[in-house]
Amino acid sequence: MGRFTAEALGDYCAGPNHVLPTSSKARYSSPLGVYDFQKRSSLINCSAVGAQNLGKIASVLARGESLTAHARSAEFRI
């Protein structure tokens, strides 16, 4: 939420994660449970000062994965 909250902050720094297990990773992921049938949402709101601090971290991590668009989205808000 908000103009300082880049997608990359959620991916790398703020806690919520939208990555799901794929391919063979399902072999060692958690079994189906009660929480799999509940809808959960996460909201992130980052201030300008927070974007200054977290944006640098998110940028380094995104570039380490060769995700330049993610890196740029964080850098744009610094």
PyMOL Python script that loads the backbone (N, CA, C, O; Angstrom):
from pymol import cmd

cmd.read_pdbstr("""\
ATOM      1  N   MET A   1       0.842  -1.177   0.000  1.00  0.00           N
ATOM      2  CA  MET A   1       0.000   0.000   0.000  1.00  0.00           C
ATOM      3  C   MET A   1       0.888   1.241   0.000  1.00  0.00           C
ATOM      4  O   MET A   1       1.906   1.278   0.690  1.00  0.00           O
ATOM      5  N   GLY A   2       0.523   2.202  -0.732  1.00  0.00           N
ATOM      6  CA  GLY A   2       1.235   3.459  -0.719  1.00  0.00           C
ATOM      7  C   GLY A   2       2.321   3.537  -1.776  1.00  0.00           C
ATOM      8  O   GLY A   2       2.801   2.517  -2.271  1.00  0.00           O
ATOM      9  N   ARG A   3       2.698   4.751  -2.110  1.00  0.00           N
ATOM     10  CA  ARG A   3       3.638   4.953  -3.213  1.00  0.00           C
ATOM     11  C   ARG A   3       5.063   4.558  -2.892  1.00  0.00           C
ATOM     12  O   ARG A   3       5.866   4.397  -3.812  1.00  0.00           O
ATOM     13  N   PHE A   4       5.407   4.398  -1.641  1.00  0.00           N
ATOM     14  CA  PHE A   4       6.771   4.000  -1.263  1.00  0.00           C
ATOM     15  C   PHE A   4       6.901   2.490  -1.072  1.00  0.00           C
ATOM     16  O   PHE A   4       7.995   1.998  -0.795  1.00  0.00           O
ATOM     17  N   THR A   5       5.817   1.759  -1.213  1.00  0.00           N
ATOM     18  CA  THR A   5       5.818   0.319  -0.955  1.00  0.00           C
ATOM     19  C   THR A   5       6.014  -0.443  -2.258  1.00  0.00           C
ATOM     20  O   THR A   5       5.050  -0.713  -2.974  1.00  0.00           O
ATOM     21  N   ALA A   6       7.234  -0.782  -2.560  1.00  0.00           N
ATOM     22  CA  ALA A   6       7.556  -1.523  -3.786  1.00  0.00           C
ATOM     23  C   ALA A   6       7.234  -3.001  -3.611  1.00  0.00           C
ATOM     24  O   ALA A   6       7.294  -3.527  -2.500  1.00  0.00           O
ATOM     25  N   GLU A   7       6.897  -3.658  -4.691  1.00  0.00           N
ATOM     26  CA  GLU A   7       6.647  -5.098  -4.685  1.00  0.00           C
ATOM     27  C   GLU A   7       7.843  -5.850  -4.109  1.00  0.00           C
ATOM     28  O   GLU A   7       7.674  -6.820  -3.371  1.00  0.00           O
ATOM     29  N   ALA A   8       9.038  -5.407  -4.443  1.00  0.00           N
ATOM     30  CA  ALA A   8      10.261  -6.079  -4.002  1.00  0.00           C
ATOM     31  C   ALA A   8      10.413  -6.061  -2.482  1.00  0.00           C
ATOM     32  O   ALA A   8      11.034  -6.965  -1.923  1.00  0.00           O
ATOM     33  N   LEU A   9       9.865  -5.060  -1.802  1.00  0.00           N
ATOM     34  CA  LEU A   9       9.959  -5.034  -0.337  1.00  0.00           C
ATOM     35  C   LEU A   9       9.219  -6.219   0.268  1.00  0.00           C
ATOM     36  O   LEU A   9       9.697  -6.832   1.223  1.00  0.00           O
ATOM     37  N   GLY A  10       8.061  -6.540  -0.282  1.00  0.00           N
ATOM     38  CA  GLY A  10       7.323  -7.703   0.191  1.00  0.00           C
ATOM     39  C   GLY A  10       8.034  -9.005  -0.115  1.00  0.00           C
ATOM     40  O   GLY A  10       7.984  -9.953   0.668  1.00  0.00           O
ATOM     41  N   ASP A  11       8.693  -9.042  -1.257  1.00  0.00           N
ATOM     42  CA  ASP A  11       9.403 -10.261  -1.648  1.00  0.00           C
ATOM     43  C   ASP A  11      10.634 -10.525  -0.790  1.00  0.00           C
ATOM     44  O   ASP A  11      10.931 -11.674  -0.465  1.00  0.00           O
ATOM     45  N   TYR A  12      11.350  -9.466  -0.423  1.00  0.00           N
ATOM     46  CA  TYR A  12      12.648  -9.654   0.209  1.00  0.00           C
ATOM     47  C   TYR A  12      12.769  -9.192   1.653  1.00  0.00           C
ATOM     48  O   TYR A  12      13.579  -9.741   2.401  1.00  0.00           O
ATOM     49  N   CYS A  13      11.996  -8.209   2.065  1.00  0.00           N
ATOM     50  CA  CYS A  13      12.301  -7.572   3.350  1.00  0.00           C
ATOM     51  C   CYS A  13      11.160  -7.552   4.365  1.00  0.00           C
ATOM     52  O   CYS A  13      11.410  -7.696   5.562  1.00  0.00           O
ATOM     53  N   ALA A  14       9.943  -7.380   3.931  1.00  0.00           N
ATOM     54  CA  ALA A  14       8.865  -7.041   4.855  1.00  0.00           C
ATOM     55  C   ALA A  14       8.175  -8.238   5.497  1.00  0.00           C
ATOM     56  O   ALA A  14       7.408  -8.055   6.442  1.00  0.00           O
ATOM     57  N   GLY A  15       8.416  -9.439   5.026  1.00  0.00           N
ATOM     58  CA  GLY A  15       7.833 -10.598   5.679  1.00  0.00           C
ATOM     59  C   GLY A  15       6.875 -11.394   4.823  1.00  0.00           C
ATOM     60  O   GLY A  15       7.124 -12.579   4.604  1.00  0.00           O
ATOM     61  N   PRO A  16       5.774 -10.808   4.316  1.00  0.00           N
ATOM     62  CA  PRO A  16       4.846 -11.610   3.511  1.00  0.00           C
ATOM     63  C   PRO A  16       5.527 -12.156   2.266  1.00  0.00           C
ATOM     64  O   PRO A  16       6.451 -11.540   1.734  1.00  0.00           O
ATOM     65  N   ASN A  17       5.084 -13.275   1.819  1.00  0.00           N
ATOM     66  CA  ASN A  17       5.704 -13.935   0.687  1.00  0.00           C
ATOM     67  C   ASN A  17       4.612 -14.509  -0.200  1.00  0.00           C
ATOM     68  O   ASN A  17       3.644 -15.072   0.311  1.00  0.00           O
ATOM     69  N   HIS A  18       4.741 -14.382  -1.504  1.00  0.00           N
ATOM     70  CA  HIS A  18       3.744 -14.937  -2.409  1.00  0.00           C
ATOM     71  C   HIS A  18       4.287 -16.090  -3.250  1.00  0.00           C
ATOM     72  O   HIS A  18       3.636 -16.515  -4.204  1.00  0.00           O
ATOM     73  N   VAL A  19       5.445 -16.589  -2.917  1.00  0.00           N
ATOM     74  CA  VAL A  19       6.054 -17.676  -3.673  1.00  0.00           C
ATOM     75  C   VAL A  19       5.446 -19.004  -3.239  1.00  0.00           C
ATOM     76  O   VAL A  19       5.364 -19.297  -2.046  1.00  0.00           O
ATOM     77  N   LEU A  20       5.031 -19.788  -4.193  1.00  0.00           N
ATOM     78  CA  LEU A  20       4.439 -21.095  -3.921  1.00  0.00           C
ATOM     79  C   LEU A  20       5.393 -22.196  -4.361  1.00  0.00           C
ATOM     80  O   LEU A  20       6.175 -21.985  -5.287  1.00  0.00           O
ATOM     81  N   PRO A  21       5.353 -23.367  -3.726  1.00  0.00           N
ATOM     82  CA  PRO A  21       6.232 -24.462  -4.155  1.00  0.00           C
ATOM     83  C   PRO A  21       5.849 -24.952  -5.550  1.00  0.00           C
ATOM     84  O   PRO A  21       4.667 -25.093  -5.862  1.00  0.00           O
ATOM     85  N   THR A  22       6.849 -25.207  -6.382  1.00  0.00           N
ATOM     86  CA  THR A  22       6.612 -25.694  -7.735  1.00  0.00           C
ATOM     87  C   THR A  22       7.484 -26.917  -7.996  1.00  0.00           C
ATOM     88  O   THR A  22       8.403 -27.222  -7.237  1.00  0.00           O
ATOM     89  N   SER A  23       7.177 -27.594  -9.068  1.00  0.00           N
ATOM     90  CA  SER A  23       7.924 -28.771  -9.529  1.00  0.00           C
ATOM     91  C   SER A  23       8.103 -29.779  -8.403  1.00  0.00           C
ATOM     92  O   SER A  23       7.137 -30.133  -7.727  1.00  0.00           O
ATOM     93  N   SER A  24       9.312 -30.236  -8.199  1.00  0.00           N
ATOM     94  CA  SER A  24       9.559 -31.289  -7.210  1.00  0.00           C
ATOM     95  C   SER A  24       9.609 -30.767  -5.780  1.00  0.00           C
ATOM     96  O   SER A  24       9.719 -31.562  -4.846  1.00  0.00           O
ATOM     97  N   LYS A  25       9.531 -29.460  -5.583  1.00  0.00           N
ATOM     98  CA  LYS A  25       9.583 -28.906  -4.231  1.00  0.00           C
ATOM     99  C   LYS A  25       8.385 -29.340  -3.398  1.00  0.00           C
ATOM    100  O   LYS A  25       8.437 -29.313  -2.168  1.00  0.00           O
ATOM    101  N   ALA A  26       7.330 -29.733  -4.051  1.00  0.00           N
ATOM    102  CA  ALA A  26       6.147 -30.197  -3.327  1.00  0.00           C
ATOM    103  C   ALA A  26       6.436 -31.482  -2.538  1.00  0.00           C
ATOM    104  O   ALA A  26       5.684 -31.831  -1.627  1.00  0.00           O
ATOM    105  N   ARG A  27       7.509 -32.177  -2.881  1.00  0.00           N
ATOM    106  CA  ARG A  27       7.862 -33.399  -2.151  1.00  0.00           C
ATOM    107  C   ARG A  27       8.164 -33.132  -0.691  1.00  0.00           C
ATOM    108  O   ARG A  27       7.874 -33.968   0.165  1.00  0.00           O
ATOM    109  N   TYR A  28       8.737 -31.988  -0.396  1.00  0.00           N
ATOM    110  CA  TYR A  28       9.112 -31.709   0.989  1.00  0.00           C
ATOM    111  C   TYR A  28       8.385 -30.498   1.570  1.00  0.00           C
ATOM    112  O   TYR A  28       8.765 -30.006   2.633  1.00  0.00           O
ATOM    113  N   SER A  29       7.350 -30.013   0.893  1.00  0.00           N
ATOM    114  CA  SER A  29       6.569 -28.914   1.462  1.00  0.00           C
ATOM    115  C   SER A  29       5.593 -29.479   2.491  1.00  0.00           C
ATOM    116  O   SER A  29       5.401 -30.691   2.587  1.00  0.00           O
ATOM    117  N   SER A  30       4.995 -28.597   3.238  1.00  0.00           N
ATOM    118  CA  SER A  30       4.080 -29.024   4.299  1.00  0.00           C
ATOM    119  C   SER A  30       2.871 -29.759   3.729  1.00  0.00           C
ATOM    120  O   SER A  30       2.441 -29.481   2.610  1.00  0.00           O
ATOM    121  N   PRO A  31       2.328 -30.693   4.496  1.00  0.00           N
ATOM    122  CA  PRO A  31       1.120 -31.388   4.042  1.00  0.00           C
ATOM    123  C   PRO A  31      -0.078 -30.449   4.106  1.00  0.00           C
ATOM    124  O   PRO A  31      -0.023 -29.402   4.751  1.00  0.00           O
ATOM    125  N   LEU A  32      -1.142 -30.824   3.443  1.00  0.00           N
ATOM    126  CA  LEU A  32      -2.373 -30.055   3.442  1.00  0.00           C
ATOM    127  C   LEU A  32      -2.895 -29.930   4.862  1.00  0.00           C
ATOM    128  O   LEU A  32      -2.931 -30.917   5.597  1.00  0.00           O
ATOM    129  N   GLY A  33      -3.292 -28.755   5.249  1.00  0.00           N
ATOM    130  CA  GLY A  33      -3.795 -28.525   6.599  1.00  0.00           C
ATOM    131  C   GLY A  33      -4.963 -27.553   6.603  1.00  0.00           C
ATOM    132  O   GLY A  33      -5.416 -27.111   5.547  1.00  0.00           O
ATOM    133  N   VAL A  34      -5.443 -27.227   7.775  1.00  0.00           N
ATOM    134  CA  VAL A  34      -6.583 -26.333   7.929  1.00  0.00           C
ATOM    135  C   VAL A  34      -6.309 -24.982   7.285  1.00  0.00           C
ATOM    136  O   VAL A  34      -7.191 -24.417   6.640  1.00  0.00           O
ATOM    137  N   TYR A  35      -5.103 -24.459   7.451  1.00  0.00           N
ATOM    138  CA  TYR A  35      -4.787 -23.140   6.921  1.00  0.00           C
ATOM    139  C   TYR A  35      -4.813 -23.094   5.396  1.00  0.00           C
ATOM    140  O   TYR A  35      -4.945 -22.014   4.821  1.00  0.00           O
ATOM    141  N   ASP A  36      -4.692 -24.229   4.737  1.00  0.00           N
ATOM    142  CA  ASP A  36      -4.767 -24.252   3.284  1.00  0.00           C
ATOM    143  C   ASP A  36      -6.165 -23.924   2.773  1.00  0.00           C
ATOM    144  O   ASP A  36      -6.327 -23.588   1.600  1.00  0.00           O
ATOM    145  N   PHE A  37      -7.162 -24.014   3.622  1.00  0.00           N
ATOM    146  CA  PHE A  37      -8.539 -23.747   3.230  1.00  0.00           C
ATOM    147  C   PHE A  37      -9.013 -22.377   3.702  1.00  0.00           C
ATOM    148  O   PHE A  37     -10.189 -22.046   3.551  1.00  0.00           O
ATOM    149  N   GLN A  38      -8.123 -21.587   4.266  1.00  0.00           N
ATOM    150  CA  GLN A  38      -8.468 -20.245   4.713  1.00  0.00           C
ATOM    151  C   GLN A  38      -7.768 -19.228   3.821  1.00  0.00           C
ATOM    152  O   GLN A  38      -6.615 -19.410   3.427  1.00  0.00           O
ATOM    153  N   LYS A  39      -8.480 -18.170   3.515  1.00  0.00           N
ATOM    154  CA  LYS A  39      -7.875 -17.100   2.727  1.00  0.00           C
ATOM    155  C   LYS A  39      -7.169 -16.147   3.682  1.00  0.00           C
ATOM    156  O   LYS A  39      -7.765 -15.638   4.631  1.00  0.00           O
ATOM    157  N   ARG A  40      -5.905 -15.921   3.416  1.00  0.00           N
ATOM    158  CA  ARG A  40      -5.118 -14.992   4.215  1.00  0.00           C
ATOM    159  C   ARG A  40      -4.560 -13.911   3.315  1.00  0.00           C
ATOM    160  O   ARG A  40      -4.171 -14.188   2.181  1.00  0.00           O
ATOM    161  N   SER A  41      -4.516 -12.704   3.796  1.00  0.00           N
ATOM    162  CA  SER A  41      -3.971 -11.577   3.041  1.00  0.00           C
ATOM    163  C   SER A  41      -2.980 -10.823   3.909  1.00  0.00           C
ATOM    164  O   SER A  41      -3.105 -10.790   5.133  1.00  0.00           O
ATOM    165  N   SER A  42      -2.006 -10.226   3.267  1.00  0.00           N
ATOM    166  CA  SER A  42      -1.019  -9.409   3.963  1.00  0.00           C
ATOM    167  C   SER A  42      -1.002  -8.030   3.331  1.00  0.00           C
ATOM    168  O   SER A  42      -1.067  -7.893   2.109  1.00  0.00           O
ATOM    169  N   LEU A  43      -0.915  -7.019   4.164  1.00  0.00           N
ATOM    170  CA  LEU A  43      -0.800  -5.645   3.689  1.00  0.00           C
ATOM    171  C   LEU A  43       0.506  -5.066   4.201  1.00  0.00           C
ATOM    172  O   LEU A  43       0.886  -5.290   5.351  1.00  0.00           O
ATOM    173  N   ILE A  44       1.182  -4.330   3.355  1.00  0.00           N
ATOM    174  CA  ILE A  44       2.435  -3.681   3.726  1.00  0.00           C
ATOM    175  C   ILE A  44       2.266  -2.193   3.440  1.00  0.00           C
ATOM    176  O   ILE A  44       1.766  -1.817   2.380  1.00  0.00           O
ATOM    177  N   ASN A  45       2.672  -1.364   4.362  1.00  0.00           N
ATOM    178  CA  ASN A  45       2.684   0.073   4.149  1.00  0.00           C
ATOM    179  C   ASN A  45       4.053   0.584   4.565  1.00  0.00           C
ATOM    180  O   ASN A  45       4.456   0.436   5.719  1.00  0.00           O
ATOM    181  N   CYS A  46       4.754   1.176   3.636  1.00  0.00           N
ATOM    182  CA  CYS A  46       6.126   1.609   3.879  1.00  0.00           C
ATOM    183  C   CYS A  46       6.211   3.128   3.765  1.00  0.00           C
ATOM    184  O   CYS A  46       5.684   3.709   2.817  1.00  0.00           O
ATOM    185  N   SER A  47       6.856   3.758   4.704  1.00  0.00           N
ATOM    186  CA  SER A  47       7.063   5.207   4.669  1.00  0.00           C
ATOM    187  C   SER A  47       8.252   5.542   3.775  1.00  0.00           C
ATOM    188  O   SER A  47       8.961   4.654   3.303  1.00  0.00           O
ATOM    189  N   ALA A  48       8.456   6.825   3.554  1.00  0.00           N
ATOM    190  CA  ALA A  48       9.603   7.262   2.751  1.00  0.00           C
ATOM    191  C   ALA A  48      10.912   6.849   3.419  1.00  0.00           C
ATOM    192  O   ALA A  48      11.843   6.414   2.742  1.00  0.00           O
ATOM    193  N   VAL A  49      10.989   6.983   4.738  1.00  0.00           N
ATOM    194  CA  VAL A  49      12.202   6.583   5.471  1.00  0.00           C
ATOM    195  C   VAL A  49      12.399   5.072   5.378  1.00  0.00           C
ATOM    196  O   VAL A  49      13.521   4.603   5.190  1.00  0.00           O
ATOM    197  N   GLY A  50      11.321   4.314   5.508  1.00  0.00           N
ATOM    198  CA  GLY A  50      11.408   2.859   5.380  1.00  0.00           C
ATOM    199  C   GLY A  50      11.861   2.444   3.994  1.00  0.00           C
ATOM    200  O   GLY A  50      12.652   1.511   3.847  1.00  0.00           O
ATOM    201  N   ALA A  51      11.359   3.138   2.970  1.00  0.00           N
ATOM    202  CA  ALA A  51      11.759   2.828   1.598  1.00  0.00           C
ATOM    203  C   ALA A  51      13.244   3.106   1.383  1.00  0.00           C
ATOM    204  O   ALA A  51      13.901   2.404   0.615  1.00  0.00           O
ATOM    205  N   GLN A  52      13.773   4.122   2.055  1.00  0.00           N
ATOM    206  CA  GLN A  52      15.206   4.420   1.969  1.00  0.00           C
ATOM    207  C   GLN A  52      16.037   3.249   2.491  1.00  0.00           C
ATOM    208  O   GLN A  52      17.016   2.839   1.867  1.00  0.00           O
ATOM    209  N   ASN A  53      15.636   2.722   3.635  1.00  0.00           N
ATOM    210  CA  ASN A  53      16.391   1.627   4.269  1.00  0.00           C
ATOM    211  C   ASN A  53      16.152   0.286   3.587  1.00  0.00           C
ATOM    212  O   ASN A  53      17.102  -0.398   3.204  1.00  0.00           O
ATOM    213  N   LEU A  54      14.899  -0.085   3.435  1.00  0.00           N
ATOM    214  CA  LEU A  54      14.575  -1.402   2.885  1.00  0.00           C
ATOM    215  C   LEU A  54      14.810  -1.481   1.385  1.00  0.00           C
ATOM    216  O   LEU A  54      15.129  -2.548   0.861  1.00  0.00           O
ATOM    217  N   GLY A  55      14.655  -0.357   0.691  1.00  0.00           N
ATOM    218  CA  GLY A  55      14.838  -0.360  -0.761  1.00  0.00           C
ATOM    219  C   GLY A  55      16.244  -0.761  -1.170  1.00  0.00           C
ATOM    220  O   GLY A  55      16.428  -1.461  -2.165  1.00  0.00           O
ATOM    221  N   LYS A  56      17.217  -0.328  -0.423  1.00  0.00           N
ATOM    222  CA  LYS A  56      18.606  -0.685  -0.730  1.00  0.00           C
ATOM    223  C   LYS A  56      18.824  -2.185  -0.566  1.00  0.00           C
ATOM    224  O   LYS A  56      19.486  -2.819  -1.387  1.00  0.00           O
ATOM    225  N   ILE A  57      18.265  -2.740   0.496  1.00  0.00           N
ATOM    226  CA  ILE A  57      18.402  -4.186   0.751  1.00  0.00           C
ATOM    227  C   ILE A  57      17.684  -4.974  -0.331  1.00  0.00           C
ATOM    228  O   ILE A  57      18.238  -5.923  -0.885  1.00  0.00           O
ATOM    229  N   ALA A  58      16.449  -4.584  -0.632  1.00  0.00           N
ATOM    230  CA  ALA A  58      15.669  -5.285  -1.655  1.00  0.00           C
ATOM    231  C   ALA A  58      16.365  -5.223  -3.007  1.00  0.00           C
ATOM    232  O   ALA A  58      16.356  -6.203  -3.752  1.00  0.00           O
ATOM    233  N   SER A  59      16.960  -4.097  -3.327  1.00  0.00           N
ATOM    234  CA  SER A  59      17.653  -3.941  -4.601  1.00  0.00           C
ATOM    235  C   SER A  59      18.829  -4.905  -4.716  1.00  0.00           C
ATOM    236  O   SER A  59      19.002  -5.552  -5.749  1.00  0.00           O
ATOM    237  N   VAL A  60      19.624  -5.004  -3.677  1.00  0.00           N
ATOM    238  CA  VAL A  60      20.780  -5.909  -3.692  1.00  0.00           C
ATOM    239  C   VAL A  60      20.321  -7.360  -3.858  1.00  0.00           C
ATOM    240  O   VAL A  60      20.890  -8.107  -4.655  1.00  0.00           O
ATOM    241  N   LEU A  61      19.301  -7.751  -3.110  1.00  0.00           N
ATOM    242  CA  LEU A  61      18.812  -9.130  -3.193  1.00  0.00           C
ATOM    243  C   LEU A  61      18.202  -9.423  -4.557  1.00  0.00           C
ATOM    244  O   LEU A  61      18.430 -10.495  -5.119  1.00  0.00           O
ATOM    245  N   ALA A  62      17.428  -8.482  -5.097  1.00  0.00           N
ATOM    246  CA  ALA A  62      16.812  -8.692  -6.408  1.00  0.00           C
ATOM    247  C   ALA A  62      17.871  -8.796  -7.499  1.00  0.00           C
ATOM    248  O   ALA A  62      17.776  -9.650  -8.380  1.00  0.00           O
ATOM    249  N   ARG A  63      18.862  -7.944  -7.443  1.00  0.00           N
ATOM    250  CA  ARG A  63      19.937  -8.013  -8.447  1.00  0.00           C
ATOM    251  C   ARG A  63      20.735  -9.314  -8.316  1.00  0.00           C
ATOM    252  O   ARG A  63      21.229  -9.845  -9.311  1.00  0.00           O
ATOM    253  N   GLY A  64      20.858  -9.816  -7.105  1.00  0.00           N
ATOM    254  CA  GLY A  64      21.524 -11.100  -6.897  1.00  0.00           C
ATOM    255  C   GLY A  64      20.783 -12.245  -7.569  1.00  0.00           C
ATOM    256  O   GLY A  64      21.383 -13.266  -7.907  1.00  0.00           O
ATOM    257  N   GLU A  65      19.476 -12.077  -7.764  1.00  0.00           N
ATOM    258  CA  GLU A  65      18.664 -13.080  -8.462  1.00  0.00           C
ATOM    259  C   GLU A  65      18.415 -12.712  -9.924  1.00  0.00           C
ATOM    260  O   GLU A  65      17.631 -13.360 -10.616  1.00  0.00           O
ATOM    261  N   SER A  66      19.097 -11.658 -10.380  1.00  0.00           N
ATOM    262  CA  SER A  66      18.941 -11.158 -11.755  1.00  0.00           C
ATOM    263  C   SER A  66      17.521 -10.696 -12.056  1.00  0.00           C
ATOM    264  O   SER A  66      17.051 -10.819 -13.188  1.00  0.00           O
ATOM    265  N   LEU A  67      16.844 -10.172 -11.057  1.00  0.00           N
ATOM    266  CA  LEU A  67      15.501  -9.634 -11.235  1.00  0.00           C
ATOM    267  C   LEU A  67      15.596  -8.111 -11.246  1.00  0.00           C
ATOM    268  O   LEU A  67      15.268  -7.444 -10.264  1.00  0.00           O
ATOM    269  N   THR A  68      16.049  -7.580 -12.373  1.00  0.00           N
ATOM    270  CA  THR A  68      16.330  -6.149 -12.453  1.00  0.00           C
ATOM    271  C   THR A  68      15.075  -5.292 -12.315  1.00  0.00           C
ATOM    272  O   THR A  68      15.152  -4.190 -11.771  1.00  0.00           O
ATOM    273  N   ALA A  69      13.939  -5.757 -12.784  1.00  0.00           N
ATOM    274  CA  ALA A  69      12.707  -4.971 -12.634  1.00  0.00           C
ATOM    275  C   ALA A  69      12.336  -4.833 -11.160  1.00  0.00           C
ATOM    276  O   ALA A  69      11.896  -3.766 -10.731  1.00  0.00           O
ATOM    277  N   HIS A  70      12.508  -5.889 -10.388  1.00  0.00           N
ATOM    278  CA  HIS A  70      12.265  -5.809  -8.946  1.00  0.00           C
ATOM    279  C   HIS A  70      13.237  -4.814  -8.309  1.00  0.00           C
ATOM    280  O   HIS A  70      12.837  -3.984  -7.492  1.00  0.00           O
ATOM    281  N   ALA A  71      14.496  -4.901  -8.681  1.00  0.00           N
ATOM    282  CA  ALA A  71      15.509  -3.996  -8.138  1.00  0.00           C
ATOM    283  C   ALA A  71      15.169  -2.544  -8.466  1.00  0.00           C
ATOM    284  O   ALA A  71      15.254  -1.667  -7.606  1.00  0.00           O
ATOM    285  N   ARG A  72      14.790  -2.304  -9.698  1.00  0.00           N
ATOM    286  CA  ARG A  72      14.463  -0.938 -10.109  1.00  0.00           C
ATOM    287  C   ARG A  72      13.230  -0.412  -9.396  1.00  0.00           C
ATOM    288  O   ARG A  72      13.158   0.776  -9.084  1.00  0.00           O
ATOM    289  N   SER A  73      12.257  -1.279  -9.133  1.00  0.00           N
ATOM    290  CA  SER A  73      11.046  -0.817  -8.431  1.00  0.00           C
ATOM    291  C   SER A  73      11.397  -0.328  -7.016  1.00  0.00           C
ATOM    292  O   SER A  73      10.802   0.629  -6.521  1.00  0.00           O
ATOM    293  N   ALA A  74      12.351  -0.983  -6.381  1.00  0.00           N
ATOM    294  CA  ALA A  74      12.785  -0.552  -5.056  1.00  0.00           C
ATOM    295  C   ALA A  74      13.653   0.695  -5.151  1.00  0.00           C
ATOM    296  O   ALA A  74      13.506   1.613  -4.344  1.00  0.00           O
ATOM    297  N   GLU A  75      14.551   0.741  -6.121  1.00  0.00           N
ATOM    298  CA  GLU A  75      15.442   1.881  -6.293  1.00  0.00           C
ATOM    299  C   GLU A  75      14.683   3.159  -6.649  1.00  0.00           C
ATOM    300  O   GLU A  75      15.068   4.255  -6.240  1.00  0.00           O
ATOM    301  N   PHE A  76      13.616   3.010  -7.406  1.00  0.00           N
ATOM    302  CA  PHE A  76      12.799   4.157  -7.815  1.00  0.00           C
ATOM    303  C   PHE A  76      12.227   4.890  -6.606  1.00  0.00           C
ATOM    304  O   PHE A  76      11.996   6.098  -6.660  1.00  0.00           O
ATOM    305  N   ARG A  77      11.999   4.162  -5.518  1.00  0.00           N
ATOM    306  CA  ARG A  77      11.388   4.745  -4.326  1.00  0.00           C
ATOM    307  C   ARG A  77      12.398   5.233  -3.298  1.00  0.00           C
ATOM    308  O   ARG A  77      12.019   5.744  -2.245  1.00  0.00           O
ATOM    309  N   ILE A  78      13.684   5.077  -3.601  1.00  0.00           N
ATOM    310  CA  ILE A  78      14.721   5.543  -2.664  1.00  0.00           C
ATOM    311  C   ILE A  78      14.872   7.050  -2.812  1.00  0.00           C
ATOM    312  O   ILE A  78      15.689   7.659  -2.121  1.00  0.00           O
TER     313      ILE A  78
END
""", "prot")
cmd.dss("prot")
cmd.show_as("cartoon", "prot")
cmd.util.cbc("prot")
cmd.orient("prot")
